[in-house]
Amino acid sequence: MDYLFTSDRLGFRQWEDRDIEPLHQINTDPRVMEYFPAIQTREQTSEFVLRMQAEYSNEGYCYFAVDALATMELIGFIGLSQKTFVSDFTPCTDLGWRLTHEYWNQGFATEGARRCLQFAFQDLQLQSVKAIAPAANARSVRVMQKIGMRLIKTFQHLSLDVDSWLQPCVLYEATKR
């Protein structure tokens, strides 16, 4: 497999059409999508892959397709994406991840997020990377903390209903040292 870069256990690569079905399986797992407003349809998953392919072409990064090197199978995504929704901290580069449930609690998200920060600061020469999650998503917040990001603020995400149980959200940031 031709990876853009790797970590100890993960390979980061561009998206291919063959990734749509396995990602769709991840996107329809209620455990994986617990902190999102809804599970995603196959069409939404396909549109996501197309957006990531375009973002990689335009920016040189995206939420990368991530394979477990031990099995060479897609286990989800970890990477960087431009966020332009209306807020006082956008536009910004967001660090995000979504992994199949079978790979939770084994350090894969932390390992991959840490490697993506290294890529952002060393290869892309970005000065700042943000990460956003519902405050209730303790697992994702813990990953942000473990990789050295700092809490900037708690906010109401305008893409979510004001009285959604997913409010409030947190904004973390890492800066180039």
Z-matrix of the N, CA and C atoms (Angstrom, degrees):
N
C 1 1.453
C 2 1.522 1 108.78
N 3 1.304 2 116.17 1 143.61
C 4 1.456 3 122.05 2 -178.65
C 5 1.531 4 108.99 3 -99.62
N 6 1.338 5 116.62 4 101.09
C 7 1.459 6 121.33 5 -177.88
C 8 1.519 7 111.24 6 -95.74
N 9 1.319 8 115.72 7 146.61
C 10 1.457 9 121.57 8 174.69
C 11 1.525 10 109.60 9 -69.62
N 12 1.334 11 115.23 10 -39.43
C 13 1.459 12 122.62 11 173.44
C 14 1.522 13 107.32 12 -164.71
N 15 1.318 14 115.78 13 167.86
C 16 1.463 15 121.05 14 -178.89
C 17 1.522 16 109.91 15 -135.02
N 18 1.326 17 115.06 16 165.62
C 19 1.458 18 122.96 17 165.62
C 20 1.532 19 104.50 18 -119.67
N 21 1.301 20 118.09 19 -169.30
C 22 1.466 21 119.40 20 -178.40
C 23 1.524 22 112.89 21 -56.83
N 24 1.343 23 116.95 22 -41.45
C 25 1.471 24 120.26 23 -173.58
C 26 1.518 25 114.27 24 -121.22
N 27 1.342 26 117.69 25 0.00
C 28 1.461 27 120.91 26 -172.98
C 29 1.519 28 112.19 27 -127.35
N 30 1.333 29 114.98 28 144.84
C 31 1.455 30 121.86 29 173.21
C 32 1.515 31 109.20 30 -115.22
N 33 1.323 32 117.07 31 130.11
C 34 1.468 33 123.42 32 -177.36
C 35 1.516 34 107.70 33 -106.93
N 36 1.339 35 115.69 34 128.79
C 37 1.462 36 118.68 35 -174.87
C 38 1.522 37 110.83 36 -147.32
N 39 1.341 38 113.41 37 172.42
C 40 1.453 39 120.24 38 174.70
C 41 1.532 40 109.20 39 -73.86
N 42 1.311 41 115.05 40 158.51
C 43 1.466 42 121.43 41 -179.81
C 44 1.519 43 110.48 42 -79.37
N 45 1.335 44 114.89 43 145.00
C 46 1.460 45 122.66 44 175.51
C 47 1.525 46 108.29 45 -126.01
N 48 1.307 47 116.60 46 158.56
C 49 1.471 48 120.34 47 -179.63
C 50 1.523 49 111.83 48 -57.47
N 51 1.323 50 117.63 49 -32.52
C 52 1.465 51 120.95 50 -179.23
C 53 1.534 52 112.73 51 -65.71
N 54 1.336 53 116.93 52 -13.50
C 55 1.466 54 121.40 53 -179.83
C 56 1.523 55 113.14 54 -80.99
N 57 1.321 56 117.51 55 -14.92
C 58 1.465 57 119.96 56 -174.27
C 59 1.524 58 111.58 57 -61.40
N 60 1.309 59 118.59 58 -47.56
C 61 1.465 60 120.08 59 -176.77
C 62 1.531 61 112.78 60 -65.68
N 63 1.350 62 119.53 61 -48.79
C 64 1.464 63 117.00 62 177.77
C 65 1.529 64 113.00 63 -63.55
N 66 1.344 65 118.07 64 -35.38
C 67 1.461 66 119.37 65 176.79
C 68 1.519 67 110.48 66 -67.61
N 69 1.316 68 116.84 67 -36.57
C 70 1.470 69 120.11 68 177.05
C 71 1.536 70 110.28 69 -60.75
N 72 1.315 71 117.45 70 -39.49
C 73 1.469 72 120.44 71 177.34
C 74 1.536 73 110.59 72 -61.67
N 75 1.319 74 116.82 73 -40.71
C 76 1.465 75 121.34 74 177.02
C 77 1.529 76 110.00 75 -65.02
N 78 1.340 77 116.48 76 -44.25
C 79 1.467 78 122.20 77 -176.65
C 80 1.522 79 113.96 78 -70.48
N 81 1.324 80 117.68 79 -10.90
C 82 1.469 81 119.84 80 178.33
C 83 1.520 82 111.91 81 -107.57
N 84 1.314 83 117.92 82 4.68
C 85 1.467 84 121.84 83 176.61
C 86 1.532 85 108.24 84 -82.20
N 87 1.328 86 118.36 85 116.40
C 88 1.471 87 120.35 86 -177.73
C 89 1.534 88 113.16 87 -59.87
N 90 1.315 89 118.02 88 -28.19
C 91 1.473 90 120.20 89 177.59
C 92 1.522 91 110.23 90 -67.55
N 93 1.326 92 116.64 91 -43.86
C 94 1.461 93 121.66 92 -179.13
C 95 1.528 94 110.40 93 -67.44
N 96 1.315 95 116.83 94 -38.03
C 97 1.460 96 121.49 95 -174.36
C 98 1.532 97 113.31 96 -95.38
N 99 1.310 98 116.96 97 14.48
C 100 1.471 99 121.52 98 -176.77
C 101 1.530 100 112.69 99 -53.58
N 102 1.314 101 118.56 100 -38.61
C 103 1.459 102 121.35 101 -175.54
C 104 1.527 103 113.14 102 -101.83
N 105 1.320 104 115.49 103 28.19
C 106 1.454 105 122.53 104 174.55
C 107 1.522 106 108.01 105 -122.21
N 108 1.329 107 117.26 106 155.19
C 109 1.471 108 119.28 107 -177.83
C 110 1.528 109 114.02 108 -60.73
N 111 1.353 110 117.58 109 -28.76
C 112 1.472 111 120.20 110 -177.86
C 113 1.526 112 109.30 111 -162.34
N 114 1.334 113 115.25 112 159.50
C 115 1.459 114 118.54 113 170.77
C 116 1.527 115 107.70 114 -71.08
N 117 1.322 116 116.97 115 161.64
C 118 1.455 117 119.97 116 -176.65
C 119 1.521 118 111.53 117 -101.90
N 120 1.315 119 114.88 118 143.71
C 121 1.457 120 120.81 119 176.27
C 122 1.527 121 109.39 120 -76.06
N 123 1.310 122 115.19 121 168.48
C 124 1.473 123 119.00 122 176.29
C 125 1.523 124 109.93 123 -62.05
N 126 1.329 125 116.99 124 -39.33
C 127 1.464 126 121.00 125 178.90
C 128 1.541 127 110.62 126 -62.68
N 129 1.316 128 117.87 127 -42.85
C 130 1.471 129 120.96 128 177.63
C 131 1.531 130 110.76 129 -63.73
N 132 1.315 131 116.41 130 -39.27
C 133 1.464 132 120.41 131 178.04
C 134 1.520 133 110.25 132 -64.33
N 135 1.319 134 116.87 133 -43.80
C 136 1.458 135 121.11 134 178.06
C 137 1.531 136 111.17 135 -61.98
N 138 1.334 137 116.97 136 -42.24
C 139 1.464 138 121.54 137 177.76
C 140 1.531 139 110.77 138 -63.52
N 141 1.332 140 117.04 139 -38.29
C 142 1.465 141 121.26 140 177.26
C 143 1.528 142 110.19 141 -60.62
N 144 1.325 143 117.07 142 -47.39
C 145 1.465 144 120.65 143 -179.73
C 146 1.531 145 109.89 144 -60.40
N 147 1.324 146 117.67 145 -43.57
C 148 1.467 147 120.67 146 177.83
C 149 1.531 148 111.65 147 -61.89
N 150 1.347 149 116.74 148 -41.40
C 151 1.472 150 120.81 149 177.47
C 152 1.518 151 111.49 150 -62.54
N 153 1.333 152 116.46 151 -41.23
C 154 1.464 153 119.97 152 -179.63
C 155 1.523 154 110.91 153 -67.71
N 156 1.340 155 117.35 154 -38.62
C 157 1.464 156 120.56 155 176.80
C 158 1.527 157 110.08 156 -61.69
N 159 1.327 158 116.79 157 -43.05
C 160 1.467 159 120.91 158 179.43
C 161 1.523 160 110.88 159 -68.03
N 162 1.324 161 117.17 160 -41.72
C 163 1.454 162 120.02 161 -179.79
C 164 1.533 163 110.73 162 -63.60
N 165 1.322 164 116.94 163 -39.92
C 166 1.464 165 119.08 164 177.29
C 167 1.534 166 110.39 165 -62.92
N 168 1.315 167 116.83 166 -43.11
C 169 1.473 168 120.55 167 178.71
C 170 1.523 169 111.47 168 -61.56
N 171 1.334 170 116.79 169 -39.78
C 172 1.462 171 121.16 170 -176.01
C 173 1.524 172 114.10 171 -83.63
N 174 1.336 173 117.49 172 -37.35
C 175 1.463 174 121.64 173 -171.09
C 176 1.530 175 114.38 174 -109.65
N 177 1.350 176 116.67 175 -21.34
C 178 1.457 177 119.69 176 -174.91
C 179 1.517 178 112.73 177 86.60
N 180 1.317 179 116.63 178 8.87
C 181 1.459 180 122.46 179 176.15
C 182 1.517 181 109.76 180 -158.08
N 183 1.315 182 115.21 181 166.67
C 184 1.461 183 123.23 182 177.32
C 185 1.522 184 107.09 183 -168.76
N 186 1.321 185 116.94 184 -177.09
C 187 1.463 186 119.62 185 165.36
C 188 1.533 187 103.56 186 -72.73
N 189 1.325 188 117.22 187 104.13
C 190 1.458 189 122.10 188 -173.03
C 191 1.529 190 111.90 189 -72.49
N 192 1.325 191 116.14 190 146.88
C 193 1.461 192 120.86 191 166.65
C 194 1.524 193 106.33 192 -65.76
N 195 1.327 194 116.87 193 133.86
C 196 1.465 195 120.85 194 -176.31
C 197 1.521 196 109.53 195 -122.69
N 198 1.326 197 114.10 196 127.11
C 199 1.463 198 121.44 197 176.33
C 200 1.522 199 109.51 198 -106.55
N 201 1.327 200 116.22 199 145.13
C 202 1.461 201 120.90 200 167.30
C 203 1.522 202 105.60 201 -76.67
N 204 1.320 203 117.57 202 121.75
C 205 1.466 204 120.43 203 -176.47
C 206 1.527 205 112.08 204 -63.34
N 207 1.325 206 117.42 205 -29.52
C 208 1.464 207 120.58 206 -178.73
C 209 1.527 208 112.28 207 -65.92
N 210 1.343 209 116.81 208 -31.44
C 211 1.462 210 120.45 209 -176.08
C 212 1.525 211 113.15 210 -116.66
N 213 1.354 212 116.49 211 -13.70
C 214 1.466 213 122.64 212 -176.99
C 215 1.529 214 111.54 213 62.17
N 216 1.331 215 117.50 214 25.48
C 217 1.459 216 120.05 215 179.17
C 218 1.521 217 110.60 216 -109.09
N 219 1.346 218 115.46 217 148.20
C 220 1.456 219 121.64 218 177.29
C 221 1.524 220 109.06 219 -65.09
N 222 1.345 221 115.44 220 127.40
C 223 1.465 222 119.24 221 177.73
C 224 1.524 223 111.72 222 -116.27
N 225 1.337 224 117.18 223 2.28
C 226 1.456 225 121.10 224 178.19
C 227 1.510 226 111.79 225 140.61
N 228 1.343 227 115.31 226 -146.92
C 229 1.457 228 119.14 227 177.83
C 230 1.517 229 110.46 228 -138.41
N 231 1.317 230 113.97 229 151.60
C 232 1.462 231 123.61 230 171.87
C 233 1.522 232 105.22 231 -148.49
N 234 1.310 233 116.82 232 133.19
C 235 1.457 234 117.12 233 178.16
C 236 1.504 235 113.36 234 169.22
N 237 1.312 236 114.16 235 -154.63
C 238 1.452 237 123.85 236 -172.29
C 239 1.522 238 109.35 237 -122.99
N 240 1.328 239 115.84 238 144.55
C 241 1.459 240 119.72 239 178.70
C 242 1.525 241 109.54 240 -150.44
N 243 1.317 242 115.31 241 146.18
C 244 1.464 243 120.53 242 176.29
C 245 1.522 244 109.76 243 -74.58
N 246 1.313 245 116.87 244 131.10
C 247 1.465 246 122.60 245 174.66
C 248 1.521 247 107.79 246 -113.72
N 249 1.331 248 115.64 247 128.14
C 250 1.468 249 120.46 248 -177.24
C 251 1.516 250 112.62 249 -127.95
N 252 1.351 251 117.92 250 9.13
C 253 1.462 252 118.41 251 177.70
C 254 1.528 253 108.92 252 -60.72
N 255 1.309 254 116.60 253 160.86
C 256 1.457 255 121.29 254 -175.08
C 257 1.525 256 110.69 255 -72.75
N 258 1.338 257 115.04 256 118.89
C 259 1.465 258 122.08 257 173.42
C 260 1.520 259 108.17 258 -166.62
N 261 1.313 260 116.54 259 173.64
C 262 1.461 261 119.69 260 179.70
C 263 1.532 262 112.66 261 -81.69
N 264 1.352 263 118.44 262 -1.61
C 265 1.462 264 120.10 263 179.69
C 266 1.534 265 112.87 264 -119.16
N 267 1.323 266 116.99 265 7.14
C 268 1.464 267 120.53 266 177.09
C 269 1.526 268 109.15 267 -109.27
N 270 1.321 269 117.27 268 156.16
C 271 1.457 270 127.14 269 1.14
C 272 1.530 271 110.88 270 -70.21
N 273 1.338 272 114.53 271 151.80
C 274 1.456 273 120.50 272 178.27
C 275 1.523 274 109.38 273 -153.79
N 276 1.316 275 114.85 274 166.08
C 277 1.454 276 121.03 275 173.57
C 278 1.521 277 107.04 276 -97.63
N 279 1.319 278 115.85 277 122.94
C 280 1.456 279 123.33 278 -176.58
C 281 1.525 280 110.30 279 -102.00
N 282 1.311 281 115.50 280 139.92
C 283 1.460 282 122.60 281 172.20
C 284 1.521 283 106.76 282 -100.63
N 285 1.329 284 116.84 283 125.66
C 286 1.460 285 119.53 284 -177.84
C 287 1.512 286 111.80 285 -144.33
N 288 1.334 287 115.33 286 164.62
C 289 1.462 288 121.61 287 -178.85
C 290 1.514 289 109.85 288 -155.28
N 291 1.309 290 114.54 289 154.25
C 292 1.469 291 123.39 290 172.31
C 293 1.518 292 106.21 291 -155.71
N 294 1.315 293 116.11 292 117.03
C 295 1.460 294 121.06 293 -177.31
C 296 1.521 295 110.70 294 -122.44
N 297 1.322 296 114.83 295 149.88
C 298 1.450 297 119.72 296 175.19
C 299 1.530 298 109.47 297 -59.46
N 300 1.315 299 116.03 298 145.19
C 301 1.466 300 122.94 299 -174.56
C 302 1.524 301 112.85 300 -54.45
N 303 1.309 302 117.69 301 -32.82
C 304 1.464 303 121.63 302 -178.21
C 305 1.536 304 112.92 303 -63.06
N 306 1.317 305 116.89 304 -17.71
C 307 1.464 306 120.89 305 -178.16
C 308 1.531 307 113.35 306 -106.88
N 309 1.318 308 116.85 307 11.47
C 310 1.462 309 120.68 308 176.80
C 311 1.531 310 110.08 309 -76.41
N 312 1.322 311 115.07 310 159.70
C 313 1.475 312 123.66 311 173.53
C 314 1.522 313 113.58 312 59.02
N 315 1.322 314 116.60 313 29.06
C 316 1.462 315 121.45 314 177.63
C 317 1.529 316 111.47 315 -128.22
N 318 1.337 317 116.51 316 8.02
C 319 1.457 318 120.94 317 177.72
C 320 1.516 319 115.34 318 83.74
N 321 1.328 320 118.60 319 6.59
C 322 1.465 321 120.57 320 -178.02
C 323 1.531 322 111.98 321 -67.48
N 324 1.338 323 118.11 322 -44.07
C 325 1.470 324 120.33 323 179.79
C 326 1.522 325 110.36 324 -63.00
N 327 1.320 326 117.04 325 -43.34
C 328 1.460 327 120.93 326 179.29
C 329 1.522 328 110.90 327 -63.91
N 330 1.318 329 116.76 328 -47.30
C 331 1.470 330 121.11 329 178.98
C 332 1.526 331 110.95 330 -59.25
N 333 1.318 332 116.61 331 -46.36
C 334 1.458 333 120.72 332 -177.97
C 335 1.518 334 112.86 333 -69.32
N 336 1.332 335 117.02 334 -40.61
C 337 1.464 336 120.40 335 178.88
C 338 1.528 337 110.30 336 -65.25
N 339 1.321 338 116.88 337 -41.78
C 340 1.470 339 121.04 338 178.12
C 341 1.540 340 110.01 339 -61.07
N 342 1.333 341 116.48 340 -42.45
C 343 1.474 342 120.13 341 -179.69
C 344 1.526 343 110.69 342 -66.59
N 345 1.325 344 117.36 343 -36.83
C 346 1.465 345 120.33 344 178.98
C 347 1.529 346 111.40 345 -68.76
N 348 1.324 347 117.48 346 -35.03
C 349 1.469 348 119.32 347 174.57
C 350 1.531 349 110.09 348 -63.54
N 351 1.322 350 116.22 349 -41.82
C 352 1.469 351 119.84 350 177.83
C 353 1.530 352 109.57 351 -59.64
N 354 1.324 353 117.10 352 -45.74
C 355 1.463 354 122.10 353 177.79
C 356 1.534 355 110.36 354 -59.46
N 357 1.331 356 116.94 355 -44.12
C 358 1.468 357 121.64 356 -178.28
C 359 1.522 358 111.74 357 -61.29
N 360 1.320 359 116.62 358 -44.97
C 361 1.459 360 120.15 359 -174.23
C 362 1.525 361 113.20 360 -84.48
N 363 1.323 362 117.97 361 -38.24
C 364 1.464 363 120.19 362 -176.89
C 365 1.526 364 112.95 363 -86.43
N 366 1.320 365 116.76 364 -47.18
C 367 1.470 366 120.08 365 -175.17
C 368 1.526 367 112.16 366 -85.31
N 369 1.337 368 116.64 367 -46.11
C 370 1.464 369 120.83 368 -176.66
C 371 1.526 370 112.80 369 -87.64
N 372 1.332 371 116.67 370 -15.00
C 373 1.469 372 121.96 371 -178.53
C 374 1.527 373 112.77 372 59.65
N 375 1.340 374 116.73 373 32.78
C 376 1.457 375 120.08 374 173.97
C 377 1.524 376 108.64 375 -71.04
N 378 1.312 377 116.21 376 151.40
C 379 1.463 378 121.36 377 -179.86
C 380 1.526 379 111.91 378 -96.43
N 381 1.343 380 116.93 379 -23.15
C 382 1.461 381 121.26 380 -174.94
C 383 1.522 382 109.87 381 -151.13
N 384 1.324 383 115.88 382 141.92
C 385 1.461 384 122.45 383 173.87
C 386 1.530 385 106.84 384 -133.46
N 387 1.309 386 116.25 385 135.04
C 388 1.457 387 122.03 386 -179.78
C 389 1.531 388 109.18 387 -108.84
N 390 1.320 389 116.06 388 163.62
C 391 1.467 390 122.58 389 172.79
C 392 1.521 391 107.33 390 -144.07
N 393 1.320 392 115.71 391 139.99
C 394 1.459 393 123.00 392 -174.09
C 395 1.526 394 108.55 393 -128.24
N 396 1.323 395 115.58 394 139.98
C 397 1.470 396 120.44 395 175.13
C 398 1.516 397 108.81 396 -159.33
N 399 1.331 398 116.76 397 155.42
C 400 1.461 399 118.04 398 169.23
C 401 1.532 400 108.81 399 -60.17
N 402 1.308 401 117.25 400 138.65
C 403 1.468 402 120.97 401 -179.83
C 404 1.529 403 110.89 402 -57.13
N 405 1.326 404 117.36 403 -28.78
C 406 1.467 405 121.74 404 -179.55
C 407 1.527 406 112.73 405 -69.97
N 408 1.318 407 117.65 406 -17.05
C 409 1.467 408 121.45 407 -177.76
C 410 1.533 409 109.62 408 -83.11
N 411 1.308 410 115.42 409 77.05
C 412 1.468 411 121.57 410 -174.77
C 413 1.531 412 112.39 411 -60.51
N 414 1.325 413 117.95 412 -34.34
C 415 1.467 414 119.87 413 -179.31
C 416 1.534 415 111.29 414 -63.63
N 417 1.337 416 116.78 415 -46.52
C 418 1.463 417 119.46 416 179.72
C 419 1.525 418 111.19 417 -68.61
N 420 1.318 419 117.05 418 -40.09
C 421 1.461 420 120.23 419 177.81
C 422 1.525 421 109.79 420 -60.41
N 423 1.319 422 117.49 421 -40.25
C 424 1.463 423 120.81 422 179.32
C 425 1.531 424 110.93 423 -63.60
N 426 1.337 425 118.28 424 -39.33
C 427 1.464 426 120.61 425 176.50
C 428 1.527 427 109.79 426 -60.55
N 429 1.330 428 116.97 427 -45.61
C 430 1.466 429 120.70 428 179.23
C 431 1.530 430 110.55 429 -56.68
N 432 1.310 431 115.75 430 -43.62
C 433 1.462 432 120.32 431 -179.16
C 434 1.529 433 111.38 432 -68.08
N 435 1.329 434 116.29 433 -42.27
C 436 1.475 435 120.11 434 -177.55
C 437 1.526 436 112.43 435 -64.38
N 438 1.326 437 117.77 436 -28.88
C 439 1.465 438 119.25 437 -179.58
C 440 1.527 439 111.91 438 -91.87
N 441 1.319 440 116.29 439 7.85
C 442 1.458 441 120.56 440 173.18
C 443 1.511 442 116.27 441 89.36
N 444 1.321 443 117.97 442 12.43
C 445 1.457 444 119.31 443 176.21
C 446 1.528 445 108.15 444 -74.64
N 447 1.333 446 115.13 445 153.85
C 448 1.463 447 118.33 446 179.26
C 449 1.523 448 110.18 447 -116.74
N 450 1.319 449 114.67 448 145.98
C 451 1.459 450 121.09 449 179.21
C 452 1.522 451 109.62 450 -68.45
N 453 1.320 452 116.25 451 125.80
C 454 1.459 453 122.01 452 176.77
C 455 1.525 454 109.61 453 -95.63
N 456 1.343 455 115.61 454 -47.23
C 457 1.461 456 117.94 455 -179.41
C 458 1.526 457 111.26 456 -171.09
N 459 1.310 458 113.86 457 166.70
C 460 1.458 459 123.22 458 169.79
C 461 1.529 460 105.68 459 -105.76
N 462 1.334 461 116.01 460 139.52
C 463 1.468 462 119.01 461 -175.68
C 464 1.522 463 111.04 462 -148.90
N 465 1.319 464 115.26 463 165.78
C 466 1.460 465 122.55 464 174.60
C 467 1.528 466 107.53 465 -93.64
N 468 1.330 467 116.52 466 115.39
C 469 1.472 468 121.25 467 -178.67
C 470 1.520 469 108.62 468 -75.13
N 471 1.326 470 117.04 469 121.16
C 472 1.463 471 121.39 470 -175.76
C 473 1.527 472 113.22 471 -67.97
N 474 1.340 473 117.65 472 -16.36
C 475 1.466 474 120.15 473 178.06
C 476 1.526 475 111.91 474 -80.61
N 477 1.317 476 116.91 475 -9.02
C 478 1.464 477 121.87 476 -179.64
C 479 1.520 478 109.72 477 -111.71
N 480 1.326 479 116.12 478 147.97
C 481 1.457 480 119.65 479 175.22
C 482 1.520 481 109.71 480 -57.05
N 483 1.317 482 116.38 481 143.00
C 484 1.455 483 121.51 482 -178.26
C 485 1.525 484 111.53 483 -56.39
N 486 1.340 485 117.03 484 -39.30
C 487 1.463 486 118.64 485 -179.13
C 488 1.524 487 113.01 486 -96.60
N 489 1.321 488 117.24 487 17.99
C 490 1.455 489 120.42 488 176.18
C 491 1.523 490 109.88 489 -65.06
N 492 1.313 491 116.58 490 143.73
C 493 1.463 492 120.25 491 177.27
C 494 1.527 493 110.90 492 -66.20
N 495 1.346 494 117.41 493 -13.37
C 496 1.461 495 121.89 494 178.78
C 497 1.540 496 112.59 495 -80.80
N 498 1.332 497 116.72 496 -7.69
C 499 1.466 498 121.09 497 175.31
C 500 1.519 499 108.12 498 -88.79
N 501 1.284 500 120.52 499 149.46
C 502 1.450 501 127.91 500 -6.06
C 503 1.525 502 111.34 501 -80.44
N 504 1.331 503 115.14 502 169.99
C 505 1.461 504 121.87 503 175.76
C 506 1.526 505 109.11 504 -111.03
N 507 1.330 506 115.02 505 162.60
C 508 1.460 507 120.67 506 177.95
C 509 1.519 508 109.50 507 -117.97
N 510 1.319 509 114.77 508 148.70
C 511 1.454 510 122.90 509 176.77
C 512 1.514 511 107.75 510 -118.55
N 513 1.324 512 116.27 511 121.80
C 514 1.468 513 123.05 512 175.60
C 515 1.521 514 108.05 513 -113.52
N 516 1.332 515 116.12 514 159.04
C 517 1.458 516 120.55 515 -179.49
C 518 1.533 517 110.39 516 -144.37
N 519 1.321 518 114.47 517 145.40
C 520 1.455 519 122.68 518 167.80
C 521 1.516 520 106.74 519 -122.94
N 522 1.323 521 116.39 520 140.81
C 523 1.458 522 120.56 521 178.98
C 524 1.517 523 109.34 522 -122.36
N 525 1.324 524 113.76 523 153.52
C 526 1.468 525 119.55 524 179.93
C 527 1.520 526 109.05 525 -64.64
N 528 1.311 527 115.81 526 136.00
C 529 1.475 528 119.82 527 -179.74
C 530 1.495 529 111.30 528 -94.40
